[in-house]
Amino acid sequence: MSLERGLEPASHPAVLPRKLADLLRPELSSLAKEITDEIRATIPAYARPLDGPYGKSITAGVEYAITLFVAQIADPSVSKEQSHEVHHRLGQNEMREGRSLDTLQSAYRVGARVSWRRIMRVGRRAGLSSAVMSQLADAMLAFMDELASVALDGYLEAKASTAGALDTWRRKLLQLILEFPPAPPKAIAELAQLIGWTVPEEVTPVAVHADTGRPRRHAPLDADVLAELEGMEPRLVIPGQVGGARLTTLQTALPDCRIAIGPTVRLEVVSDSLRWARRALVLAERGLIPGRRVVWAEEHLPALLLHSDTNLVARLGDRLFEPLGTMTDKQRERLLETLRAWLDAQGSVPDIAEALAVHPQTVRYRMRQLQAVFGDRLQDSDVRFELEIVLRAATRAWGTATPPSPRLGSSGPMTCR
């Protein structure tokens, strides 16, 4: 598609006095920033940091536009090719980013409004006549229309050459929903409207385990499910709660995968829920929670909290179990096992003996050993709480020793094939 298609204005505006370029050139740098700031402030889709590729293309588009406008005043024959190329590429990027034509056109309208506001200030300060100001307004509006047309060509060209445009937009919407800090609700609503996705009050995220390769979809997912299964961390976002027919469809579509379902939450906190689901997958793979095919993160919130910082728990264990340093690994393991049972049974010797399958006298002997090591600290509720945190976390608690943990049933690791 030619960059020059549709760019010739219906009529040629009068040639502007070239001295205007000298008046406007000092304004370029601050004007570029003002336009960019105004676009970000008034259009939700752009209300994010501009340090990524899309942000750089927007900034470049603004700078090239106003620089070319002033250059044309000084020399009407100046080449437009480079600026047109930038705006053509900007239109392509906007389509690939999943933004709508309305959003793109709104950005040009904002640029025209801010530019004219600045031109009016400069014109009043320089004492320009109303006739010159009128010519300047016509030239500026025609110029912005021209660049908007170039960007539109780029947008439509990219759309026509992208067979999976709808899939691209759906993935972009999923990424937008999962952004942290949360993306502006209006930006989500605009993109959702573009692809025909109804924004729900609550959603449920699903993390998919793909240790040995990409998960293969064996059947279609529901049409309202947003999915990204190609990346390193495959994930889904499902409107509303997951259960019944919805869960059956999900399992049918991904029969070779273990999935973790996060709590159903409001859209603005779904990234947290997905993080919990992803952590639940990790714990299931390590055997720290039951390794079922479908893991419900909501059922394992204490475990998720305990394992949110394993190094910190290990540090706490190093401090708590330092008095066991002179014992052998076997002695330490036996005492830690007894200590865990004592905490669970709230000090009941018969219950401890039953849990450990040992004689009550053996329990009393071990408890005397623990009393000798920890002394009155075992009567301190804060210390008992700390001991239980470390023992329940089933992480490295002292040196190379591993405290015992409850035996949890596991079907073994399940991978996507």
C-alpha positions as CSV (number, residue, x, y, z in Angstrom):
1,M,0.0,0.0,0.0
2,S,1.5,3.3,-1.0
3,L,2.3,5.8,1.7
4,E,1.0,8.6,-0.5
5,R,-2.5,7.2,-1.0
6,G,-5.1,9.7,0.0
7,L,-2.7,12.3,1.2
8,E,-3.2,15.0,-1.3
9,P,-5.3,17.8,0.2
10,A,-8.4,19.0,-1.7
11,S,-6.9,22.5,-2.0
12,H,-3.5,23.9,-1.4
13,P,-3.3,26.3,1.5
14,A,-1.7,29.7,1.1
15,V,2.0,29.8,1.6
16,L,2.8,30.9,5.2
17,P,5.3,33.6,6.1
18,R,8.6,31.7,6.6
19,K,9.4,33.8,9.6
20,L,6.8,31.8,11.5
21,A,9.2,28.9,11.5
22,D,11.6,31.0,13.6
23,L,8.9,31.7,16.1
24,L,7.7,28.1,16.4
25,R,11.1,26.3,16.3
26,P,12.0,27.1,20.0
27,E,8.7,25.6,21.1
28,L,9.3,22.1,19.6
29,S,10.9,20.3,22.5
30,S,8.4,21.4,25.2
31,L,5.4,21.1,22.8
32,A,6.4,17.4,22.1
33,K,6.3,16.7,25.8
34,E,3.0,18.6,26.3
35,I,1.3,16.6,23.5
36,T,2.6,13.3,24.8
37,D,1.5,14.1,28.4
38,E,-1.9,15.2,27.2
39,I,-2.4,12.0,25.1
40,R,-1.5,9.8,28.2
41,A,-3.7,11.9,30.5
42,T,-6.8,11.9,28.3
43,I,-6.7,8.5,26.5
44,P,-6.7,5.5,28.9
45,A,-5.1,3.1,26.5
46,Y,-1.9,5.2,26.6
47,A,-1.9,5.8,30.4
48,R,1.1,3.6,31.0
49,P,4.9,4.1,31.0
50,L,6.3,5.0,27.6
51,D,9.6,3.1,28.0
52,G,8.5,0.1,25.9
53,P,8.5,-0.2,22.1
54,Y,5.0,1.2,21.7
55,G,5.8,4.2,23.9
56,K,8.9,5.0,21.9
57,S,7.0,4.9,18.6
58,I,4.4,7.3,20.0
59,T,7.1,9.7,21.2
60,A,8.9,9.5,17.9
61,G,5.6,10.1,16.0
62,V,4.9,13.3,18.0
63,E,8.4,14.6,17.5
64,Y,8.6,13.9,13.8
65,A,5.1,15.5,13.3
66,I,5.8,18.9,14.8
67,T,9.3,19.1,13.5
68,L,8.1,18.4,9.9
69,F,5.3,21.0,10.3
70,V,7.7,23.7,11.2
71,A,10.2,22.6,8.5
72,Q,7.4,22.9,5.9
73,I,6.7,26.5,6.9
74,A,10.4,27.3,6.4
75,D,10.6,25.3,3.2
76,P,7.4,24.0,1.6
77,S,9.4,21.6,-0.6
78,V,10.9,19.7,2.4
79,S,10.6,15.9,2.1
80,K,7.8,14.2,4.1
81,E,9.0,10.7,3.5
82,Q,10.7,10.1,6.9
83,S,7.8,11.5,8.9
84,H,5.3,9.6,6.8
85,E,7.3,6.4,7.3
86,V,7.2,6.9,11.1
87,H,3.5,7.5,11.2
88,H,2.8,4.6,8.8
89,R,4.7,2.3,11.2
90,L,2.9,3.9,14.2
91,G,-0.5,2.9,12.6
92,Q,0.8,-0.7,12.2
93,N,2.0,-0.8,15.8
94,E,-1.4,0.4,17.1
95,M,-3.2,-2.4,15.4
96,R,-0.7,-5.0,16.7
97,E,-1.0,-3.5,20.2
98,G,-4.7,-4.2,19.9
99,R,-5.9,-0.6,20.1
100,S,-9.0,0.6,18.1
101,L,-9.1,3.0,15.3
102,D,-11.0,5.4,17.5
103,T,-8.1,5.4,20.0
104,L,-5.6,6.1,17.2
105,Q,-7.7,8.9,15.8
106,S,-8.3,10.4,19.2
107,A,-4.5,10.7,19.7
108,Y,-4.2,12.8,16.5
109,R,-7.1,15.0,17.7
110,V,-5.4,15.6,21.0
111,G,-2.2,16.4,19.1
112,A,-4.0,19.0,17.0
113,R,-5.7,20.5,20.0
114,V,-2.6,20.9,22.0
115,S,-0.6,22.2,19.0
116,W,-3.2,24.9,18.2
117,R,-3.3,26.0,21.9
118,R,0.4,26.5,21.8
119,I,0.3,28.3,18.4
120,M,-2.3,30.7,19.7
121,R,-0.1,31.6,22.7
122,V,2.9,32.2,20.4
123,G,0.8,34.2,17.9
124,R,-0.6,36.5,20.6
125,R,2.9,37.0,22.0
126,A,4.3,37.8,18.5
127,G,1.4,40.0,17.6
128,L,0.4,38.0,14.5
129,S,-2.6,39.2,12.5
130,S,-5.9,37.3,12.4
131,A,-5.3,36.6,8.7
132,V,-2.0,34.9,9.4
133,M,-3.5,33.0,12.4
134,S,-6.3,31.7,10.2
135,Q,-3.9,30.5,7.6
136,L,-1.8,28.8,10.3
137,A,-4.8,27.1,11.7
138,D,-5.8,25.8,8.3
139,A,-2.3,24.5,7.6
140,M,-2.0,22.8,10.9
141,L,-5.3,21.0,10.7
142,A,-4.7,19.9,7.1
143,F,-1.2,18.6,8.2
144,M,-2.6,16.6,11.1
145,D,-5.3,15.1,8.9
146,E,-2.6,14.1,6.4
147,L,-0.6,12.3,9.1
148,A,-3.7,10.6,10.5
149,S,-4.4,9.3,7.0
150,V,-0.9,7.9,6.8
151,A,-1.3,6.2,10.2
152,L,-4.7,4.8,9.1
153,D,-3.1,3.3,6.0
154,G,-0.5,1.6,8.2
155,Y,-3.2,0.4,10.6
156,L,-5.4,-1.1,7.8
157,E,-2.4,-2.7,6.1
158,A,-1.3,-4.4,9.3
159,K,-4.9,-5.6,9.9
160,A,-5.2,-7.0,6.4
161,S,-1.8,-8.8,6.7
162,T,-2.5,-10.4,10.1
163,A,-4.6,-13.5,9.7
164,G,-4.9,-13.9,13.5
165,A,-5.8,-10.3,14.3
166,L,-8.6,-11.3,16.6
167,D,-6.4,-13.7,18.5
168,T,-3.8,-11.0,18.8
169,W,-6.3,-8.6,20.3
170,R,-7.6,-11.3,22.7
171,R,-4.1,-12.0,23.9
172,K,-3.4,-8.3,24.3
173,L,-6.6,-7.9,26.3
174,L,-5.5,-10.8,28.6
175,Q,-2.1,-9.1,29.1
176,L,-3.8,-5.8,29.8
177,I,-6.1,-7.5,32.4
178,L,-3.1,-9.1,34.1
179,E,-0.9,-6.0,34.2
180,F,0.4,-4.8,37.6
181,P,-0.2,-2.1,38.5
182,P,-3.7,-2.6,37.0
183,A,-4.4,-1.0,33.7
184,P,-7.1,1.8,33.6
185,P,-10.6,0.2,33.4
186,K,-11.5,2.3,30.4
187,A,-8.5,0.9,28.4
188,I,-9.7,-2.6,29.2
189,A,-13.3,-1.7,28.3
190,E,-12.3,-0.2,24.9
191,L,-10.2,-3.2,23.9
192,A,-12.9,-5.6,25.2
193,Q,-15.5,-3.8,23.1
194,L,-13.3,-4.1,20.0
195,I,-13.2,-7.9,20.2
196,G,-16.7,-8.3,21.6
197,W,-15.8,-9.5,25.1
198,T,-18.2,-8.5,27.8
199,V,-16.2,-7.2,30.9
200,P,-17.4,-9.3,33.9
201,E,-17.6,-8.1,37.5
202,E,-15.5,-11.1,38.6
203,V,-13.1,-13.5,36.9
204,T,-11.2,-16.6,37.7
205,P,-7.6,-17.1,36.6
206,V,-6.2,-20.5,35.8
207,A,-2.5,-21.4,35.7
208,V,-1.5,-24.3,33.4
209,H,1.5,-26.6,34.0
210,A,3.7,-27.0,30.9
211,D,7.0,-28.4,32.1
212,T,7.9,-30.4,29.1
213,G,6.5,-28.3,26.3
214,R,3.5,-26.3,25.2
215,P,0.1,-27.4,26.3
216,R,-1.9,-28.8,23.4
217,R,-5.5,-27.9,23.2
218,H,-7.6,-31.0,22.4
219,A,-10.9,-29.2,22.2
220,P,-12.2,-25.6,22.0
221,L,-12.4,-23.5,25.1
222,D,-15.5,-21.5,25.8
223,A,-15.7,-18.4,23.5
224,D,-15.5,-16.0,26.5
225,V,-12.3,-17.5,27.9
226,L,-9.1,-15.5,27.3
227,A,-6.1,-17.8,26.9
228,E,-2.4,-17.5,26.4
229,L,-0.9,-21.0,26.0
230,E,2.2,-20.3,24.0
231,G,4.3,-18.5,26.6
232,M,6.5,-19.8,29.4
233,E,3.6,-19.5,31.9
234,P,0.4,-20.6,30.1
235,R,-2.7,-19.0,31.7
236,L,-6.4,-18.4,31.2
237,V,-8.9,-15.9,32.5
238,I,-12.4,-17.1,32.8
239,P,-15.4,-14.8,33.5
240,G,-17.2,-15.6,36.7
241,Q,-16.6,-18.8,38.7
242,V,-15.3,-22.2,37.5
243,G,-17.4,-25.3,38.1
244,G,-19.8,-27.7,36.6
245,A,-19.9,-27.6,32.8
246,R,-17.2,-24.9,32.7
247,L,-14.7,-27.1,34.6
248,T,-15.6,-30.1,32.4
249,T,-15.0,-28.0,29.2
250,L,-11.6,-26.9,30.6
251,Q,-10.5,-30.4,31.5
252,T,-11.6,-31.7,28.1
253,A,-9.7,-28.9,26.3
254,L,-6.5,-29.5,28.3
255,P,-6.5,-33.3,29.2
256,D,-2.8,-33.7,29.5
257,C,-2.1,-30.8,31.9
258,R,-2.3,-30.1,35.6
259,I,-4.2,-26.8,36.2
260,A,-4.4,-24.6,39.2
261,I,-7.5,-22.5,39.6
262,G,-7.1,-19.2,41.5
263,P,-9.8,-17.6,43.7
264,T,-12.6,-15.8,41.9
265,V,-11.8,-12.1,42.3
266,R,-12.6,-8.6,40.9
267,L,-10.8,-7.8,37.7
268,E,-8.4,-5.3,39.2
269,V,-6.8,-7.9,41.5
270,V,-6.8,-10.9,39.1
271,S,-3.0,-10.7,38.8
272,D,-2.7,-11.6,42.5
273,S,-5.1,-14.5,42.2
274,L,-3.1,-15.8,39.2
275,R,0.1,-15.5,41.2
276,W,-1.4,-17.7,43.9
277,A,-2.6,-20.2,41.3
278,R,0.9,-20.4,39.8
279,R,2.4,-20.9,43.3
280,A,-0.1,-23.7,43.9
281,L,1.2,-25.5,40.8
282,V,4.7,-25.3,42.1
283,L,3.8,-26.7,45.5
284,A,1.8,-29.5,43.9
285,E,4.8,-30.4,41.7
286,R,7.0,-30.5,44.8
287,G,4.6,-32.7,46.7
288,L,3.9,-30.0,49.3
289,I,0.2,-30.0,48.6
290,P,-1.8,-32.8,47.0
291,G,-0.8,-33.2,43.4
292,R,-4.2,-33.6,41.8
293,R,-4.9,-32.8,38.2
294,V,-7.0,-29.8,39.2
295,V,-5.6,-27.8,42.1
296,W,-7.8,-25.2,43.8
297,A,-5.6,-22.5,45.2
298,E,-8.4,-21.4,47.6
299,E,-8.1,-24.7,49.4
300,H,-4.4,-24.2,50.2
301,L,-4.1,-20.5,51.2
302,P,-2.2,-21.3,54.5
303,A,0.3,-23.4,52.5
304,L,0.7,-20.6,49.9
305,L,1.4,-18.1,52.7
306,L,3.9,-20.4,54.4
307,H,5.8,-21.0,51.1
308,S,5.6,-17.4,49.8
309,D,9.2,-16.9,51.1
310,T,11.0,-20.1,51.7
311,N,14.3,-18.5,52.4
312,L,12.8,-16.4,55.2
313,V,11.2,-19.5,56.8
314,A,14.6,-21.3,56.5
315,R,16.2,-18.3,58.2
316,L,13.7,-18.6,61.1
317,G,14.4,-22.3,61.3
318,D,18.1,-21.7,61.5
319,R,17.6,-19.5,64.5
320,L,15.0,-21.7,66.3
321,F,16.8,-25.0,65.8
322,E,20.4,-23.8,66.5
323,P,20.4,-25.7,69.9
324,L,20.1,-29.0,68.0
325,G,23.4,-28.3,66.3
326,T,25.4,-30.9,68.3
327,M,23.0,-33.8,67.4
328,T,23.2,-36.2,64.6
329,D,20.9,-35.9,61.6
330,K,18.9,-38.9,62.9
331,Q,18.5,-37.5,66.4
332,R,17.4,-34.1,65.0
333,E,14.9,-35.7,62.7
334,R,13.4,-37.8,65.5
335,L,13.1,-34.8,67.9
336,L,11.6,-32.5,65.2
337,E,9.1,-35.2,64.4
338,T,8.1,-35.5,68.1
339,L,8.0,-31.7,68.4
340,R,5.6,-31.4,65.4
341,A,3.4,-34.1,66.9
342,W,3.5,-32.4,70.3
343,L,2.3,-29.1,68.7
344,D,-0.4,-30.9,66.8
345,A,-1.7,-32.8,69.8
346,Q,-1.4,-29.8,72.2
347,G,0.8,-31.8,74.5
348,S,-1.3,-35.0,74.9
349,V,1.1,-37.8,75.4
350,P,-1.3,-40.6,74.3
351,D,-2.2,-38.7,71.1
352,I,1.5,-38.1,70.3
353,A,2.3,-41.8,70.9
354,E,-0.5,-42.8,68.6
355,A,0.5,-40.4,65.9
356,L,4.1,-41.5,66.0
357,A,3.3,-45.2,66.6
358,V,5.6,-45.4,69.6
359,H,5.2,-46.2,73.3
360,P,4.0,-43.3,75.6
361,Q,7.2,-43.7,77.6
362,T,9.2,-43.0,74.4
363,V,7.3,-39.8,74.0
364,R,8.0,-38.7,77.5
365,Y,11.7,-39.5,77.1
366,R,11.9,-37.4,73.9
367,M,9.9,-34.6,75.4
368,R,12.5,-34.4,78.3
369,Q,15.1,-34.1,75.6
370,L,13.2,-31.3,74.0
371,Q,12.7,-29.6,77.4
372,A,16.4,-29.8,78.0
373,V,17.1,-28.2,74.6
374,F,14.5,-25.5,74.5
375,G,13.7,-25.0,78.2
376,D,10.9,-22.6,79.1
377,R,10.7,-21.4,75.5
378,L,8.3,-24.2,74.8
379,Q,5.8,-22.5,77.1
380,D,6.0,-19.3,75.1
381,S,3.1,-19.0,72.7
382,D,5.1,-16.9,70.3
383,V,7.9,-19.4,70.1
384,R,5.4,-22.3,69.6
385,F,3.8,-20.3,66.8
386,E,7.2,-19.8,65.1
387,L,8.1,-23.5,65.6
388,E,4.9,-24.5,63.9
389,I,5.4,-22.2,61.0
390,V,8.8,-23.7,60.2
391,L,7.7,-27.3,60.7
392,R,4.5,-26.9,58.7
393,A,6.4,-25.2,55.9
394,A,8.4,-28.5,55.5
395,T,11.4,-26.5,54.3
396,R,15.0,-26.7,55.3
397,A,14.9,-25.9,59.1
398,W,18.4,-26.6,60.3
399,G,21.6,-27.3,58.5
400,T,20.9,-30.1,56.1
401,A,18.1,-31.6,58.1
402,T,14.6,-31.5,56.7
403,P,11.7,-31.3,59.3
404,P,9.0,-33.9,58.7
405,S,5.7,-32.8,57.1
406,P,2.3,-34.5,57.0
407,R,2.2,-37.2,54.4
408,L,0.1,-35.8,51.6
409,G,-1.4,-37.9,48.8
410,S,0.1,-37.2,45.4
411,S,-0.6,-38.6,42.0
412,G,2.9,-37.7,41.0
413,P,4.0,-34.9,38.6
414,M,1.8,-34.4,35.6
415,T,3.2,-32.7,32.5
416,C,1.7,-31.4,29.3
417,R,2.5,-33.5,26.3
